[in-house]
């Protein structure tokens, strides 16, 4: 099967699996990345090793025409945040690997809400690429369990591994799965999260705050402390009766800052200032809190 693929490093495994299954790659489409949460270096290097053409600009009709002229049979979409124009005049197949068990979780990035909503099972779905995002007929889905302590980063890894298993299952029987694909019934679209949803409310309970933090992990959450806005990557929390006002910084140790919340404490163990570039902290926040707690 001659194919083109859209991918970043998160879905490099799908690319490798299809090649290892005997598919012949013709072109890689990727996108600019922030090299903090999203990367494409390994995927580009893999394509270069295979002698495959690489394109960073958006796929347009001319690109689809050229793929058809090269004998490309299928466009595989994984980790691509751009709309793809009508491919049907030029290619026989086009499929998308979506990181949810469709029809649940249509949308640009369903991982965060999957954690927040406490799903006990998740999955990766391969479906026909359709004009409406994530709404095409389903070829196959690879499902797996989630734990009660699941976090964004563990779910991300599970999705990557499930994507490889799904690609391995689809590669030898794409035509049959395509002909027997099932329409999506029901389901819903999950929009991208807002900054408000990333912001911790100290008036909340420890369990809910920790769930919120687990749902974002490397994407970080925000919290306001002593007039400063912080980015929080990791935190600990426990329930404990106290008389502090929610949001008060009550203790500091090295770079860890302990914040009072409704029913206990939240210890910020990995955080950075989220102030505008023109604003700097007058002293390290930890030192400021330590001085306050020693009076």
C-alpha positions in Angstrom: 0.0 0.0 0.0 1.5 3.3 -1.1 0.7 6.0 1.5 1.3 9.5 2.7 1.0 10.4 6.4 0.6 13.5 8.6 2.4 13.0 11.9 4.4 14.5 14.7 6.5 12.5 17.2 3.5 11.6 19.3 2.3 9.4 16.4 5.7 8.3 15.0 4.8 4.8 16.1 1.9 4.6 13.6 4.3 5.7 10.8 6.8 3.1 11.8 4.2 0.4 12.2 2.8 0.9 8.7 6.2 0.8 7.2 7.1 -2.3 9.1 3.9 -3.9 7.8 5.1 -3.5 4.2 3.4 -0.2 3.3 5.4 2.1 1.1 5.7 5.7 2.3 5.7 8.5 -0.3 5.4 11.7 1.7 5.3 13.1 5.3 3.2 16.1 6.1 4.0 17.7 9.5 3.4 21.0 11.2 5.5 23.6 13.1 5.8 22.6 16.8 6.6 24.3 20.1 9.3 21.7 21.0 8.0 21.8 24.6 4.9 19.7 24.5 4.9 18.8 20.8 7.8 17.7 18.7 8.5 16.4 15.2 12.3 16.0 15.1 12.2 12.2 15.4 9.5 11.9 12.8 11.4 14.1 10.3 14.5 12.1 10.9 12.7 8.8 10.2 11.2 10.2 7.0 14.7 11.3 5.9 16.1 7.9 6.6 13.5 6.4 4.3 14.1 9.0 1.6 10.6 10.3 1.9 9.6 13.9 0.9 8.7 16.2 3.8 6.3 19.2 3.8 5.6 21.6 6.6 3.1 23.8 4.8 -0.6 22.9 4.8 -1.9 20.2 2.5 -3.8 21.8 -0.4 -5.6 20.5 -3.5 -2.4 20.5 -5.6 -0.7 18.3 -3.0 -3.5 15.8 -3.2 -3.3 15.8 -7.0 0.4 15.2 -6.9 -0.1 12.3 -4.4 -2.6 10.8 -6.8 -0.2 11.1 -9.7 2.5 9.3 -7.7 0.2 6.4 -7.2 -0.6 7.1 -3.6 -3.5 5.0 -2.4 -4.1 6.2 1.1 -3.6 9.4 3.2 -3.1 8.5 6.9 -3.9 11.4 9.2 -2.5 11.4 12.7 -1.7 14.5 14.8 -2.7 17.2 12.3 -4.4 20.4 13.3 -5.3 21.6 9.8 -8.4 21.0 7.7 -7.7 18.8 4.7 -9.6 19.5 1.5 -11.7 17.0 -0.5 -9.4 14.1 -1.2 -11.9 11.8 -2.9 -11.0 12.8 -6.6 -7.4 11.8 -6.1 -7.0 9.0 -3.5 -8.7 5.7 -2.9 -8.6 6.0 0.9 -8.0 8.5 3.6 -8.2 7.6 7.3 -7.7 9.5 10.6 -6.3 8.0 13.8 -8.3 9.9 16.5 -7.3 9.7 20.2 -10.7 8.7 21.6 -13.2 5.8 21.4 -15.5 7.5 18.8 -18.2 8.7 18.7 -17.2 9.8 22.2 -14.7 12.6 22.3 -14.7 14.2 18.9 -12.6 17.3 18.9 -9.1 18.6 18.8 -7.7 17.3 22.1 -10.0 15.0 24.2 -7.4 13.7 26.6 -7.9 16.4 29.3 -11.7 15.9 29.4 -11.3 12.1 29.5 -9.4 12.5 32.8 -11.7 15.2 34.2 -14.8 13.2 33.5 -13.3 10.1 35.1 -13.7 7.7 32.2 -12.8 4.1 33.1 -12.0 3.1 29.5 -10.5 5.0 26.6 -9.3 4.2 23.1 -7.9 5.2 19.7 -10.2 5.1 16.6 -9.4 4.8 12.9 -12.1 6.3 10.8 -12.7 7.6 7.3 -11.6 11.1 6.8 -14.8 13.2 6.3 -15.6 16.8 5.7 -16.8 17.1 9.3 -14.1 16.7 11.9 -13.9 13.2 13.5 -17.3 12.2 12.1 -16.4 9.6 9.5 -17.4 5.9 9.5 -15.3 3.8 11.9 -13.0 1.1 10.6 -11.7 -0.1 14.0 -11.1 1.0 17.6 -8.4 -0.1 20.0 -9.7 0.2 23.6 -7.9 0.1 27.0 -8.7 0.6 30.7 -8.0 3.8 32.7 -7.2 3.7 36.3 -8.7 5.9 39.0 -5.3 7.7 39.3 -4.9 8.2 35.6 -3.2 11.4 34.5 -2.8 13.1 31.1 0.8 11.9 30.6 0.0 8.2 31.3 -3.0 8.5 29.0 -0.9 10.0 26.3 1.5 7.1 26.4 -1.4 4.6 26.4 -2.8 6.3 23.3 0.6 6.1 21.5 0.9 2.4 22.3 -2.7 1.7 21.3 -2.2 3.6 18.0 0.6 1.3 17.1 -1.5 -1.8 17.8 -4.4 -0.3 15.8 -2.2 0.5 12.9 -0.8 -3.1 13.0 -4.3 -4.5 12.9 -5.5 -2.2 10.1 -2.5 -2.5 7.7 -3.2 -6.0 6.3 -6.9 -5.5 5.9 -7.6 -1.9 5.1 -9.8 -2.6 2.1 -12.0 -5.0 4.0 -12.3 -2.7 7.0 -13.1 0.2 4.7 -15.9 -1.6 3.0 -17.4 -2.7 6.3 -16.9 0.6 8.2 -19.8 1.6 10.5 -21.4 5.0 10.7 -21.0 6.9 14.0 -24.3 7.2 15.9 -24.7 9.7 18.7 -21.6 11.0 20.4 -20.5 14.6 20.9 -17.9 17.2 20.1 -15.4 18.2 22.8 -14.1 21.7 22.3 -10.6 22.7 23.3 -10.3 23.7 26.9 -10.3 27.4 28.1 -7.8 29.1 30.4 -10.4 29.3 33.1 -10.6 25.5 33.1 -6.8 25.4 33.6 -7.0 27.8 36.5 -7.1 26.3 40.0 -9.7 27.7 42.4 -8.3 27.4 46.0 -11.8 27.4 47.2 -12.2 24.0 45.8 -11.6 20.6 47.4 -8.2 18.8 47.4 -9.5 15.8 45.4 -11.0 17.9 42.6 -7.9 20.1 42.4 -5.6 17.1 42.1 -7.9 15.7 39.4 -7.7 19.0 37.5 -3.9 18.9 37.8 -3.7 15.3 36.6 -5.8 16.1 33.6 -3.4 18.7 32.4 0.1 17.6 33.7 2.6 18.9 31.2 0.1 21.3 29.7 0.2 23.0 33.1 -2.5 24.7 35.3 -2.6 28.2 36.7 -3.0 29.5 40.2 -2.8 33.0 41.7 -0.7 33.3 44.9 0.2 36.5 46.7 -0.7 38.5 43.7 1.3 36.4 41.3 0.1 34.1 38.6 1.9 30.8 38.5 2.1 27.9 36.0 1.9 24.6 37.9 3.1 21.4 36.4 3.1 19.1 39.5 1.6 19.4 43.0 0.8 17.3 46.0 -2.3 17.6 48.1 -3.9 16.4 51.3 -7.0 17.0 53.4 -6.5 18.6 56.8 -8.6 21.0 58.9 -7.2 24.5 59.1 -8.1 28.1 59.7 -6.3 29.6 56.7 -8.1 31.5 54.0 -8.2 29.5 50.7 -5.4 30.7 48.4 -3.1 31.8 51.3 0.5 30.7 51.0 1.3 29.2 54.4 4.6 27.4 54.0 7.7 27.1 51.8 10.5 24.6 51.5 13.2 25.1 48.8 11.1 25.7 45.7 7.9 24.0 47.1 5.1 26.4 48.2 2.2 25.1 50.2 -1.2 26.8 49.6 -4.3 26.5 51.7 -7.4 25.2 49.9 -10.9 24.5 51.1 -10.4 21.2 52.9 -6.6 21.0 53.1 -3.4 22.0 51.5 -1.9 22.0 48.0 1.9 21.8 47.7 3.2 23.3 44.4 6.3 21.2 43.7 6.9 22.2 40.1 5.9 25.7 39.1 7.1 28.8 37.2 6.0 32.4 37.1 3.4 33.1 34.5 3.8 36.9 34.6 4.1 38.9 31.4 7.7 39.3 30.1 7.8 42.9 31.5 6.9 41.7 35.0 9.3 39.9 37.3 9.0 38.6 40.8 10.7 41.0 43.2 12.0 38.0 45.2 11.7 34.3 44.7 8.2 33.4 45.7 9.4 30.7 48.1 11.6 33.1 50.0 8.7 35.6 50.2 6.4 33.0 51.7 9.1 31.7 54.0 9.6 35.2 55.4 5.9 35.7 55.9 5.5 32.4 57.7 8.4 33.1 60.1 6.8 36.3 61.5 
